[in-house]
């Protein structure tokens, strides 16, 4: 890995890197203060998004949305 990109950061935070890729990423970030700061910033963003929006996952689906889905014709 020559340069840390947003794609690398996103894959890392999503747990989508192989073990070897993860190790390479972590070594690269450890040696690059800018990459380390960017990773910390995006890790905080992910944390904040979960804090803000995870509670929505526990909310019931509004009845009017369910009704729209019930009336929807199957495609085909």
C-alpha positions in Angstrom: 0.0 0.0 0.0 1.7 3.1 -1.2 -0.8 5.8 0.0 -3.8 5.6 2.3 -6.9 6.6 0.4 -10.5 7.1 1.6 -11.3 3.7 0.0 -8.7 2.1 2.3 -10.1 3.9 5.3 -13.7 3.0 4.5 -12.8 -0.6 3.9 -10.8 -0.7 7.2 -13.6 0.8 9.2 -16.1 -1.5 7.6 -13.9 -4.6 8.4 -13.7 -5.4 4.7 -9.9 -5.8 4.4 -8.2 -9.2 4.5 -5.9 -9.9 7.4 -2.8 -9.0 5.3 -4.5 -5.8 3.9 -5.5 -4.8 7.5 -1.9 -5.3 8.7 -0.5 -3.3 5.8 -3.0 -0.5 6.4 -2.3 -0.3 10.1 1.5 -0.2 9.5 1.0 2.5 6.8 -1.2 4.6 9.1 1.2 4.2 12.0 4.0 5.7 9.8 1.9 8.6 8.4 0.7 11.3 10.8 -1.8 12.7 8.2 -3.3 9.3 7.5 -3.5 8.6 11.3 -5.4 11.9 11.8 -7.7 11.2 8.9 -8.5 7.7 10.2 -9.2 9.2 13.7 -11.5 11.8 12.1 -13.5 9.3 10.1 -13.6 6.8 13.0 -15.3 9.6 15.0 -17.7 10.4 12.2 -18.7 6.7 12.1 -19.2 6.7 15.9 -21.4 9.9 15.7 -23.5 8.5 12.8 -24.2 5.3 14.9 -25.0 7.4 18.0 -27.4 9.6 16.0 -29.1 7.0 13.8 -28.9 3.6 15.4 -31.9 4.3 17.6 -34.0 4.6 14.5 -33.4 0.9 13.8 -35.6 0.2 16.9 -38.5 2.4 15.8 -41.6 0.8 14.4 -42.3 1.3 10.7 -45.0 4.0 10.3 -48.3 2.5 9.5 -48.8 4.7 6.4 -45.5 3.3 4.9 -46.7 -0.2 5.6 -50.0 0.5 3.9 -48.1 1.9 0.8 -46.1 -1.3 0.6 -49.2 -3.4 0.9 -50.9 -1.6 -2.0 -47.8 -1.8 -4.2 -48.2 -4.0 -7.2 -45.5 -6.6 -7.6 -43.2 -5.9 -10.5 -43.0 -8.4 -13.3 
